[in-house]
């Protein structure tokens, strides 16, 4: 990929391309988690959902020949895992954080088990739209090959922002998240609201997984996701449960994650592993800067156990 | 387990025990602690059997090979115990902070940092008597791992950063540091295909318990578990920790130093996982490389939850889970199951164990009605 003619410009270009490409799973998982957490429950199992989504998307795309069917299957798988999470959490005295950890292990294990036969074959991948047609430089064209899922995610962020503010469903989710008693007093079942919110969150996280296996990196293997799911959960806290901020944060994280491969492509290989850890270090640094022991975070749903 | 623990479940259960046989009154809670996780485990095994049957394997074969591969022969027992050793220690990494109400899931990171520090200590002290090197490795492993988890605890206490997420992020950062050093500054030029550090030297390995192939790490684990139990249930420090875990405000009102408690407990927790890393280096691998990230830290979380965060209960649970992972190889060879089947089973067990939390205080005959 390294081309002498544009030299070091490769790095910012690759970071830009990465911000678009790598950010998509972050974006979907964080928007999904945003819905779930706004309803007053945290699902740490989205890491497992992401991997299961990637596996089922690849499998269905391979079997049916249609990558879009794969994306849909990934969403359904994610919603089912979300339903499992919500179902267990609705039992009395069950801790949602612990259930999330369990589903993280379960989802990854199940995906590795079922995905064993999928490592070899090649499945049809999602198409990309070429926004770089005007340029002759291959790196620019590569950076601007944008997947439709990314555009859907970008559109989804303001839609969710609007929905939380104005629609009946958005208000119900927020009520359940701010005060379960208030929701109950209005005659709504908090458990049902949270079940739906967790399933919706799982659906989006599953789609985020399908992007991993069907577009970038674009294959199925067991090292496909290493913590993107959990980083995205942390990202929601940093984004203050605001879908629009989730979008910007995802782009920043995508760029950070692309830094390692970008530097490697221009011959900087010494700190490769450390640059690859950039998203995790960035997440931790941002959490250290933005959190405070004195007050709960602004915008935090009051019912959320993790910000207590 | 003590009657004190039993009493506390009954109050937590919110259902006052009805009049009944004195034995059940006194020990109903303790029986619950064995019966409910046992039932959860059985339920998980049944579901896993059904899962495997869907792929055309005979579940009875599955159970037989699992038993045989875990506890069927002296060889499999040794394999099981060897795997149980790091699990006891990584489970303590979750169970100790749990006394304070913290959910730490970063044992894998502390294990890696502990292994790296222990290896560095051994390589720095080459030529010294083996006992000196080994003691230095223990200290280095414990301090390295301890500081790693103390970082999560400190961030929680001083910056309000959620410890579950920070400890998990630190796992990935630890792995990156390990890979960075192993492929760079600490790389043995002779390790071509699998980048590794230099060997710590055969003389410095801690070896096996006489008459077995089980390394001394198991003894380390047992001592750590017993020490943790005494610390939590039979010292003032442990009592203070449990008070703070129950109610932080109450602890502050009676003048307990909550920050000090959190930092100390997190250091000990990380130290246990760091010791596991040291053992994996000094008893199994002989050097540090990416092989160390074998998932002991993550299985340790499950062990801690299945043992209900009780340091003594961790020992049998770790042996059980060590057995399950020891039987993985046999399941692969005889039944053609993928190696991930152990992960699936662990996940199912975890889900069942958490769901079974809802049952405490609700089993009729334990309340003395039968």
Interface residues (C-beta under 8 A of the other chain):
Chain A: X44 X48 X84 X88 X91 X92 X93 X94 X95 X97 X98 X99 X101 X102 X103 X105 X106 X107 X108 X109 X110 X112 X113 X116 X222 X226 X227 X230 X231 X233 X234 X237 X270 X271 X272 X273 X274 X276 X277 X280 X281 X283 X284 X287 X288 X291 X292 X293 X294 X306 X307
Chain B: X103 X105 X155 X157 X158 X159 X160 X161 X162 X164 X165 X166 X168 X169 X170 X171 X172 X173 X175 X176 X177 X179 X180 X183 X184 X298 X301 X302 X305 X338 X340 X341 X342 X343 X344 X345 X346 X347 X348 X350 X351 X353 X354 X355 X357 X358 X360
